[in-house]
Amino acid sequence: MADGHEVRIRYTPRTGKPSYWVENKLGIRRGHSSDVFKIKRVGTKIALMTATGKFVAQPITTTALGVTDKPEGALLFDLLDTSTRASVKSADQPAPPAATSP
């Protein structure tokens, strides 16, 4: 995943129907339709930009994430490979520094 790639976020419970992240006037909530979010790389993490150009931010209620105009207020996420639980690196992301022995 690289800067600018588009994603949809889906929640699939063990029982019941899946839901998607949707931006509305209350923030980011789960709904039956889906919005597209753009990945914005921030070092080794990512932020998600909404279709309206805002960034997904910290929760504002127990059922909604907030949004912010400023990238500094964005929630930062890791992308994980679910089979290995390791962070996914992109081609445009530098490799982490090598570990050194004492």
N, C-alpha and C positions, 0 to 999 in steps of 0.2 A: 504494500500500500504506500503510495507516494502522495505528496502534497497535491491537492486538487482532485484526487479521486473522489467519486461520489459513492455514498453508502446509504442503505436503509437499515434501521435498527428494528429487529423483530424480537418480541418476547414470546416464547412458546412454553406455556405451562404444561405440566404432566397431564392434566385433564382440562378440557375446555378449548376454546378457540385462541389462536395466536392473536397478538395485538402488535401494533407498530408505534414508534415514536412519531408524534405529530406536534407541530408548533401551532398554538392558538393564543388568544389574548391572555390566557392564564399562565402561559409558559410552555414547557414541553411536557406533554402528557401521553398516555397510551390511548390509541384509537384504532378503528378498523381500517382506515385508509393509511397511507404511509407518505411521509415527507422524505425528501432527499436531503442529506447533509453532506457537506464537503469536508474532507480531511485537511487540516492545517497542521503541518509538522511543527512541533515546538521542542527542539532538541531531540531526545529519544522518546518523547511522548507525542500525543496528538490532541488537538482541540477539534471540536465539531462546529462548523458554521452552518447556520440555518439558511433556508431559501431567501429569507429577508435580509441576510447579511449580518445577523447577530450571532453571538457565540453561546453555546450551551453553558450554563453557569450552575452554581450550587443550588440545591433544592430550596424552594420557597414554601412548599407545604409537603405533607407526607405523600402526596400523589402527583406532584409536579416539580420538574426542574425549572430553574429560572433561565433567563437570557440576559446577556449583557452586550452593549455596543463595543466594549473594549476587550481586545484579546488578553489583556493582563488579568481580567476577571473570569476568564474561561476555566471550566473544569478541564483537567488534563487526564488523558486516558492512556493505558497501555493496550496495544494489540497483542493478543496471545494466540499461539498455536494451541488449540485445545488438546491435540494429541500429546504434546510434549510439555505444555504449560510454560513454554519459553516465550519471551517477547519476540514479536515479528519485527525484523529489520527491513528497511527498504533500501533500494539501490542507491538512493541519494543521501542516505544516512551514514555517517562515518562509523566505523567499527569501534567498539568500546576499547579503552586502553588495555594493554596486556597486563596481566597480573605479574607482580614481581615478588621474588622470594627474599626474605630478610637476610 
